[in-house]
Amino acid sequence: MPEKPMRELSLVLATVACTTGLLALLLIAFTPFSKIALLLALLGNFLAIAAAAALTIWYLKVLPSPPKRKKAKPLFERLVYEVSKMFRGYHPAEKLTKLIERELEDGLPRALIFLHPTAYSRFYAVLFLVSLAALMPAGVILLILLRNPLFIAFLLSPLIMVVIPLIEVQLRASSRRSDVEEELPFFLVLAASLQAAGLSLYTSFERLLLWRILPRMRREALMVKRDFDLFSHDPLSALENVANVHPNENFKGILLGYTSVLRSGGDVLLYLNSKVSELLKALSERWRRYAESASTLGEVTIAIFLMFPSLLVAMAIAFASSLSLLLLKIYLAAILPL
């Protein structure tokens, strides 16, 4: 019998056995029985519970577990590779592919886009050519019929497909840079504490993977762990490889400085403590600037929503001009709802 029906059958039998045992208990509890009937009910109850236990153990321990399915790739990733495979060797797309790839080759690791640069570039090159072929006839016809030069912009719109990957890489790299900047001081406090206990910076990244704190730094810890397990097999090389392609200069400098201090036999704890002091001081300065900006914004808000309407009302009362009333109506209709 196939494995899946056997599992389903075992679950059905276990359910029936448990139900039988429950009914037997209910009959014993609420129905008057003779001694023989009571013994039969108890025996049936015992057999049902034993059968349920045996089937459960058989289901959990004896039957082999089904093979794990491979996790499907994301739709965009599959689409990129399928399109790249279909148009491989297509001459008009290859030139544009090389041009885009030259601009993106160093940016993809920084943006954490785990796609081959050639496949990623060819995908957008094909999109550009397809959109150009679709829009050019319509644009030329509209330009001839309406004789409006604005339709030249309509013809140039496929260039967006070339610009999109460049913008996407820059935005993702910028987001990664700012995310790390927010959590780096707190991670360094943790790393310095563990270093004082004799645990290295690489171990700090490993420990971070076990805790539900600093989610953005956990992503960097995953990158360090991946490089160690799959490529370098050396903690210092893994830290250096991640640092060399990282968009955040502070994070990059700290990792490379740590590895160089460790290789030269310096005091890594003193190094980490000095970096903690620098980053906490910079964080304090950022919060001070934020407080000043919030205070300035509050003063401007008070001026707009309190002093300005009071001035308009005073002008309307003092001069009773139509302009004052008009300004007051504009304020009430347009500014106050904001």
C-alpha positions as CSV (number, residue, x, y, z in Angstrom):
1,M,0.0,0.0,0.0
2,P,1.4,3.5,-0.8
3,E,2.8,5.5,2.0
4,K,0.3,8.3,2.0
5,P,-2.9,6.1,2.1
6,M,-1.2,4.1,5.0
7,R,-0.7,7.3,6.9
8,E,-4.3,8.4,6.3
9,L,-5.6,5.0,7.3
10,S,-3.6,5.0,10.5
11,L,-5.1,8.4,11.4
12,V,-8.6,7.3,10.7
13,L,-8.2,4.1,12.8
14,A,-6.7,6.1,15.7
15,T,-9.6,8.5,15.6
16,V,-12.1,5.6,15.6
17,A,-10.4,3.9,18.5
18,C,-10.4,7.1,20.6
19,T,-14.0,7.7,19.8
20,T,-14.9,4.2,20.8
21,G,-13.0,4.5,24.1
22,L,-14.8,7.8,24.8
23,L,-18.2,6.3,24.1
24,A,-17.4,3.4,26.4
25,L,-16.5,5.8,29.2
26,L,-19.8,7.7,28.7
27,L,-21.8,4.5,28.8
28,I,-20.1,3.4,32.1
29,A,-20.7,6.8,33.6
30,F,-24.3,7.4,32.8
31,T,-25.9,3.9,32.1
32,P,-26.8,1.2,34.7
33,F,-24.9,-2.0,33.9
34,S,-24.7,-5.5,35.2
35,K,-21.2,-6.7,36.3
36,I,-20.6,-8.6,33.0
37,A,-21.7,-5.7,30.8
38,L,-19.5,-3.4,32.9
39,L,-16.5,-5.7,32.5
40,L,-17.1,-5.9,28.7
41,A,-17.3,-2.1,28.5
42,L,-14.1,-1.7,30.4
43,L,-12.4,-4.3,28.2
44,G,-13.6,-2.5,25.1
45,N,-12.4,0.8,26.5
46,F,-9.0,-0.7,27.3
47,L,-8.6,-2.3,23.8
48,A,-9.6,1.0,22.1
49,I,-7.1,3.0,24.1
50,A,-4.4,0.4,23.4
51,A,-5.2,0.4,19.7
52,A,-5.1,4.2,19.6
53,A,-1.7,4.3,21.4
54,A,-0.3,1.5,19.1
55,L,-1.4,3.3,15.9
56,T,-0.1,6.6,17.1
57,I,3.3,5.1,17.9
58,W,3.3,3.3,14.6
59,Y,2.4,6.5,12.8
60,L,5.1,8.6,14.5
61,K,8.0,6.2,14.8
62,V,7.6,3.3,12.3
63,L,6.3,5.0,9.2
64,P,9.1,7.0,7.4
65,S,8.5,10.7,7.1
66,P,7.7,12.0,3.6
67,P,10.6,13.6,1.7
68,K,10.9,17.3,2.1
69,R,10.0,19.3,-0.9
70,K,12.5,21.8,-2.2
71,K,11.6,25.4,-1.5
72,A,10.4,26.9,-4.7
73,K,12.4,29.9,-6.0
74,P,10.6,33.3,-6.0
75,L,8.6,34.1,-9.1
76,F,10.8,37.0,-10.1
77,E,13.9,34.9,-9.8
78,R,12.4,32.1,-12.0
79,L,11.2,34.7,-14.5
80,V,14.7,36.3,-14.8
81,Y,16.4,33.0,-15.4
82,E,13.8,31.7,-17.9
83,V,13.9,34.9,-19.9
84,S,17.7,34.9,-19.8
85,K,17.7,31.3,-21.0
86,M,15.3,32.0,-23.9
87,F,17.2,35.0,-25.2
88,R,20.8,33.8,-24.7
89,G,22.8,34.5,-27.8
90,Y,20.3,37.0,-29.2
91,H,22.7,39.6,-30.6
92,P,20.7,42.9,-30.1
93,A,20.1,42.0,-26.5
94,E,23.7,40.9,-25.8
95,K,25.3,44.3,-26.4
96,L,22.8,46.0,-24.1
97,T,23.2,43.2,-21.6
98,K,27.0,43.8,-21.4
99,L,26.4,47.5,-20.9
100,I,24.0,47.0,-18.0
101,E,26.1,44.2,-16.5
102,R,29.2,46.5,-16.5
103,E,27.3,49.0,-14.4
104,L,25.7,46.4,-12.0
105,E,28.3,43.8,-11.5
106,D,29.7,45.4,-8.3
107,G,26.4,46.7,-7.1
108,L,24.4,43.4,-6.9
109,P,26.3,42.0,-3.9
110,R,26.0,45.3,-2.1
111,A,22.3,45.4,-2.7
112,L,21.9,41.7,-1.6
113,I,20.4,40.8,-5.0
114,F,21.3,37.1,-5.4
115,L,21.0,36.8,-9.1
116,H,23.7,36.3,-11.7
117,P,24.6,39.7,-13.2
118,T,24.4,38.5,-16.8
119,A,20.9,37.0,-16.3
120,Y,19.7,40.0,-14.4
121,S,21.0,42.4,-17.0
122,R,19.7,40.3,-19.9
123,F,16.2,40.3,-18.4
124,Y,16.0,44.1,-18.4
125,A,17.6,44.3,-21.8
126,V,15.0,42.0,-23.3
127,L,12.2,44.1,-21.6
128,F,13.7,47.2,-23.2
129,L,13.7,45.7,-26.7
130,V,10.2,44.2,-26.3
131,S,8.7,47.5,-25.0
132,L,10.5,49.4,-27.8
133,A,9.2,47.1,-30.5
134,A,5.6,47.4,-29.0
135,L,5.6,51.2,-28.6
136,M,7.6,52.4,-31.6
137,P,4.9,51.7,-34.3
138,A,2.2,53.4,-32.2
139,G,4.4,56.3,-31.4
140,V,5.4,56.8,-35.1
141,I,1.8,56.7,-36.2
142,L,0.7,59.1,-33.6
143,L,3.6,61.4,-34.4
144,I,2.7,61.4,-38.1
145,L,-1.0,61.9,-37.5
146,L,-1.0,64.5,-34.7
147,R,2.4,66.0,-35.5
148,N,3.1,66.6,-31.9
149,P,6.8,66.4,-30.8
150,L,5.7,65.2,-27.3
151,F,5.3,61.8,-28.8
152,I,9.1,61.6,-29.0
153,A,9.0,61.2,-25.2
154,F,6.5,58.3,-25.8
155,L,9.1,56.7,-28.0
156,L,11.8,57.1,-25.4
157,S,9.8,55.7,-22.5
158,P,11.3,52.1,-23.0
159,L,14.5,53.6,-21.6
160,I,12.9,53.2,-18.2
161,M,13.6,49.5,-18.5
162,V,17.3,50.2,-18.6
163,V,17.2,52.7,-15.7
164,I,15.1,50.5,-13.4
165,P,17.8,48.0,-12.5
166,L,20.3,50.8,-11.8
167,I,17.8,52.6,-9.5
168,E,16.8,49.3,-7.8
169,V,20.4,48.4,-7.0
170,Q,21.1,51.9,-5.6
171,L,17.9,52.0,-3.5
172,R,18.6,48.5,-2.0
173,A,22.2,49.3,-1.2
174,S,21.1,52.6,0.4
175,S,18.5,50.8,2.4
176,R,21.0,48.3,3.6
177,R,23.5,51.0,4.5
178,S,20.9,52.9,6.6
179,D,19.6,49.8,8.3
180,V,23.1,48.8,9.5
181,E,23.8,52.3,10.6
182,E,20.8,52.2,12.9
183,E,21.7,49.0,14.7
184,L,25.5,49.0,14.5
185,P,26.2,50.8,17.9
186,F,24.0,48.3,19.8
187,F,25.6,45.3,18.1
188,L,29.1,46.6,18.9
189,V,28.1,46.9,22.6
190,L,27.1,43.2,22.4
191,A,30.3,42.2,20.5
192,A,32.5,44.1,23.0
193,S,30.8,42.4,25.9
194,L,31.3,39.0,24.4
195,Q,34.8,39.8,23.5
196,A,35.5,40.6,27.1
197,A,34.3,37.1,27.9
198,G,36.7,35.6,25.4
199,L,34.4,35.2,22.4
200,S,35.4,36.5,19.0
201,L,33.5,38.9,16.7
202,Y,32.5,36.0,14.5
203,T,31.1,34.2,17.5
204,S,29.0,37.3,18.2
205,F,27.5,37.0,14.8
206,E,26.7,33.4,15.4
207,R,25.1,34.2,18.8
208,L,23.1,36.9,17.1
209,L,21.5,34.3,14.9
210,L,20.1,32.5,17.9
211,W,18.5,35.6,19.4
212,R,15.5,37.6,18.3
213,I,17.1,41.0,18.5
214,L,18.6,43.5,16.0
215,P,16.9,42.0,12.9
216,R,18.9,44.1,10.4
217,M,22.2,43.0,11.9
218,R,20.9,39.4,11.9
219,R,20.8,39.7,8.2
220,E,24.5,40.6,8.1
221,A,25.2,37.7,10.5
222,L,23.5,35.4,8.0
223,M,25.8,36.7,5.3
224,V,28.9,36.1,7.4
225,K,27.7,32.6,8.3
226,R,27.0,31.8,4.6
227,D,30.4,33.0,3.5
228,F,32.1,30.9,6.3
229,D,30.1,27.7,5.5
230,L,30.1,27.8,1.7
231,F,33.2,29.7,0.6
232,S,36.1,30.7,3.0
233,H,35.8,28.2,5.9
234,D,37.8,30.8,7.9
235,P,36.1,33.3,10.3
236,L,38.5,36.2,9.5
237,S,38.2,35.6,5.7
238,A,34.4,35.5,6.1
239,L,34.4,38.9,7.9
240,E,36.7,40.4,5.3
241,N,34.7,39.1,2.3
242,V,31.4,40.5,3.7
243,A,33.1,43.9,4.5
244,N,34.7,44.3,1.1
245,V,31.2,44.4,-0.6
246,H,29.3,46.2,2.1
247,P,27.8,49.7,1.3
248,N,28.2,50.9,4.9
249,E,31.6,52.4,5.4
250,N,31.5,52.3,9.2
251,F,30.6,48.6,9.2
252,K,33.2,47.9,6.6
253,G,35.9,49.8,8.5
254,I,35.1,48.1,11.8
255,L,35.3,44.5,10.3
256,L,38.5,45.2,8.4
257,G,40.1,47.0,11.3
258,Y,39.1,44.1,13.7
259,T,40.7,41.5,11.4
260,S,43.9,43.5,10.9
261,V,44.2,44.2,14.7
262,L,43.7,40.5,15.4
263,R,46.3,39.4,12.8
264,S,48.8,41.8,14.1
265,G,48.4,40.6,17.7
266,G,46.8,43.8,19.0
267,D,44.2,44.2,21.7
268,V,40.9,43.6,19.9
269,L,38.8,44.4,23.1
270,L,40.4,47.8,23.3
271,Y,39.7,48.3,19.6
272,L,36.0,47.3,20.0
273,N,35.6,49.5,23.1
274,S,37.0,52.5,21.2
275,K,34.6,51.9,18.3
276,V,31.7,51.6,20.7
277,S,32.5,55.0,22.3
278,E,32.7,56.6,18.8
279,L,29.5,55.2,17.6
280,L,27.6,55.9,20.8
281,K,28.8,59.5,20.7
282,A,27.7,59.8,17.0
283,L,24.3,58.3,18.0
284,S,23.9,60.8,20.8
285,E,24.7,63.6,18.4
286,R,22.1,62.4,15.9
287,W,19.5,62.3,18.6
288,R,20.4,65.8,19.6
289,R,20.0,67.1,16.1
290,Y,16.7,65.2,15.8
291,A,15.4,66.9,19.0
292,E,16.4,70.3,17.7
293,S,14.7,69.6,14.4
294,A,11.6,68.4,16.2
295,S,11.6,71.6,18.4
296,T,11.9,73.8,15.3
297,L,9.1,72.0,13.6
298,G,6.9,72.4,16.7
299,E,7.6,76.1,16.8
300,V,6.7,76.4,13.1
301,T,3.5,74.4,13.6
302,I,2.5,76.7,16.5
303,A,3.1,79.7,14.3
304,I,1.1,78.4,11.5
305,F,-1.9,77.0,13.4
306,L,-2.1,79.5,16.3
307,M,-0.5,82.8,15.6
308,F,-1.3,83.1,11.9
309,P,-5.1,82.6,12.3
310,S,-5.1,85.0,15.3
311,L,-3.4,87.6,13.2
312,L,-6.0,87.1,10.4
313,V,-8.9,87.4,12.8
314,A,-7.4,90.6,14.3
315,M,-6.9,92.1,10.8
316,A,-10.5,91.2,9.9
317,I,-11.8,92.9,13.0
318,A,-9.6,96.0,12.7
319,F,-9.8,96.7,9.0
320,A,-12.9,94.8,8.0
321,S,-11.6,94.5,4.5
322,S,-12.7,91.9,2.0
323,L,-9.0,90.8,1.6
324,S,-8.8,89.9,5.2
325,L,-11.9,87.9,5.1
326,L,-10.7,86.2,1.9
327,L,-7.4,85.2,3.5
328,L,-9.3,83.8,6.5
329,K,-11.6,81.8,4.3
330,I,-8.6,80.4,2.4
331,Y,-6.9,79.5,5.6
332,L,-10.0,77.7,6.9
333,A,-10.6,75.9,3.7
334,A,-7.1,74.9,2.6
335,I,-4.6,75.1,5.4
336,L,-6.6,74.1,8.5
337,P,-7.7,70.7,7.2
338,L,-4.0,69.7,6.8
